[in-house]
Amino acid sequence: MLTREESIIKKIQEFKDAVHESQFDECLEYLIKKAYEKPVLILLENRNGLGSEIDKSSTIRIDNSFECKRIIIYELMHEIGHLLDPIKRDCSITDINSKDPGSVCSREIRAWEAADSEFDRFPELKEHKQEYQKHKAHCKHTYGIEGQ
């Protein structure tokens, strides 16, 4: 059985292999280690375009089916934003567009704001800002969030 540290190293390598662009290795290492500061399980799996998610048990599922593998990084940043968000989803709020902090849309906006901060931390991502913004806009659009 692997130690926690060995498991984290293995997970970092799994993500590096998936993205397959060595200039992002430090970014991936930082993000994985940051996520594992919390009790979390991170899975990289082919979700056939369903996108990534974090569930109630703090399992992050990162979709590996995107043609552009850098999107794995963007998705990881976003899901870590959810993981670190102190305001959890309030399942009693059925209106996803509610402005309540526990609503789906509010949580999505905060998770993308956190992802923006992480993105800006890495100069090696700078040349891919337009790609990141396009992906973020697409994801937010799926929740009916425009231009925020």
C-alpha positions as CSV (number, residue, x, y, z in Angstrom):
1,M,0.0,0.0,0.0
2,L,1.3,3.5,-0.9
3,T,1.9,6.1,1.7
4,R,-0.1,9.4,1.3
5,E,3.0,11.1,-0.1
6,E,3.6,8.3,-2.6
7,S,-0.1,8.5,-3.6
8,I,0.2,12.2,-4.2
9,I,3.4,11.8,-6.3
10,K,1.6,9.1,-8.3
11,K,-1.4,11.4,-8.9
12,I,0.9,14.2,-10.0
13,Q,2.6,11.9,-12.5
14,E,-0.8,10.7,-13.8
15,F,-1.8,14.3,-14.5
16,K,1.5,15.2,-16.0
17,D,1.2,12.2,-18.3
18,A,-2.3,13.2,-19.3
19,V,-1.6,16.8,-20.1
20,H,1.7,15.8,-21.7
21,E,3.2,19.3,-21.9
22,S,6.2,19.5,-19.6
23,Q,6.0,23.3,-19.3
24,F,3.0,22.7,-17.1
25,D,4.5,20.1,-14.7
26,E,5.2,22.6,-11.9
27,C,1.6,24.0,-12.2
28,L,0.1,20.5,-12.0
29,E,2.3,19.6,-9.0
30,Y,1.3,22.8,-7.2
31,L,-2.4,22.2,-7.9
32,I,-2.5,18.6,-6.9
33,K,-0.6,19.3,-3.7
34,K,-2.9,22.2,-2.9
35,A,-5.9,20.0,-3.3
36,Y,-4.5,17.3,-1.1
37,E,-4.1,19.7,1.7
38,K,-7.8,18.9,2.2
39,P,-9.3,15.4,2.6
40,V,-9.9,14.7,-1.1
41,L,-9.8,12.0,-3.7
42,I,-8.9,13.2,-7.2
43,L,-9.8,11.0,-10.2
44,L,-8.8,11.6,-13.8
45,E,-11.3,9.7,-16.0
46,N,-12.9,9.8,-19.4
47,R,-16.3,11.2,-18.7
48,N,-17.2,11.5,-22.4
49,G,-17.6,15.2,-22.3
50,L,-19.7,15.3,-19.2
51,G,-17.2,17.7,-17.6
52,S,-15.6,17.6,-14.2
53,E,-17.2,17.7,-10.8
54,I,-16.7,17.5,-7.1
55,D,-19.2,15.5,-5.1
56,K,-20.4,15.7,-1.5
57,S,-17.7,13.3,-0.4
58,S,-14.9,15.6,-1.8
59,T,-14.1,13.4,-4.7
60,I,-13.0,15.5,-7.6
61,R,-13.6,13.8,-11.0
62,I,-11.6,15.5,-13.8
63,D,-12.8,14.8,-17.3
64,N,-10.0,13.5,-19.5
65,S,-12.0,13.4,-22.7
66,F,-11.2,16.9,-23.9
67,E,-9.2,17.1,-27.2
68,C,-7.1,19.9,-25.7
69,K,-5.4,18.4,-22.7
70,R,-4.7,21.8,-21.2
71,I,-8.3,21.9,-20.2
72,I,-7.5,19.3,-17.6
73,I,-5.6,22.1,-15.8
74,Y,-8.4,24.6,-16.1
75,E,-10.9,22.0,-14.8
76,L,-8.6,21.1,-11.9
77,M,-8.3,24.8,-11.0
78,H,-12.1,25.2,-11.0
79,E,-12.8,22.1,-9.0
80,I,-10.2,23.1,-6.4
81,G,-12.1,26.3,-6.2
82,H,-15.2,24.3,-5.2
83,L,-13.1,22.3,-2.8
84,L,-11.7,25.3,-1.0
85,D,-15.0,27.3,-1.0
86,P,-16.2,27.6,2.6
87,I,-19.8,28.1,1.4
88,K,-21.1,24.7,0.4
89,R,-24.0,24.1,-1.9
90,D,-27.4,24.5,-0.3
91,C,-29.5,21.7,-1.9
92,S,-32.7,23.2,-0.6
93,I,-32.2,26.1,-3.2
94,T,-34.0,24.8,-6.3
95,D,-33.5,28.0,-8.4
96,I,-30.0,27.6,-9.8
97,N,-30.0,31.3,-10.7
98,S,-30.6,32.4,-7.1
99,K,-28.2,35.0,-5.8
100,D,-28.0,33.1,-2.5
101,P,-24.4,32.2,-1.7
102,G,-25.2,28.5,-1.5
103,S,-26.9,28.4,-4.9
104,V,-25.3,26.5,-7.8
105,C,-24.6,29.7,-9.8
106,S,-23.1,31.5,-6.9
107,R,-20.8,28.6,-6.2
108,E,-19.9,28.3,-9.9
109,I,-19.0,32.0,-10.1
110,R,-16.8,31.7,-6.9
111,A,-15.1,28.5,-8.2
112,W,-14.2,30.3,-11.5
113,E,-12.9,33.3,-9.6
114,A,-10.7,31.0,-7.6
115,A,-9.6,29.3,-10.9
116,D,-8.8,32.8,-12.3
117,S,-6.5,33.5,-9.4
118,E,-4.7,30.2,-9.8
119,F,-4.4,30.7,-13.6
120,D,-2.8,34.1,-13.0
121,R,-0.2,32.5,-10.7
122,F,1.4,30.6,-13.6
123,P,3.2,32.7,-16.3
124,E,3.5,29.5,-18.4
125,L,-0.3,29.6,-18.9
126,K,-0.4,33.2,-20.0
127,E,-0.2,32.5,-23.7
128,H,-3.3,30.2,-23.3
129,K,-5.5,32.9,-21.6
130,Q,-7.9,33.1,-24.5
131,E,-8.3,29.4,-24.5
132,Y,-8.9,29.4,-20.8
133,Q,-11.4,32.2,-21.0
134,K,-13.3,30.4,-23.8
135,H,-13.5,27.2,-21.8
136,K,-14.6,29.1,-18.7
137,A,-17.3,31.0,-20.6
138,H,-18.6,27.7,-22.1
139,C,-18.8,26.1,-18.6
140,K,-20.5,29.1,-17.1
141,H,-22.9,29.2,-20.0
142,T,-24.1,25.7,-19.1
143,Y,-25.4,27.2,-15.9
144,G,-26.9,30.2,-17.6
145,I,-24.2,32.5,-16.3
146,E,-23.2,35.1,-18.8
147,G,-20.5,37.7,-18.7
148,Q,-19.7,37.6,-14.9
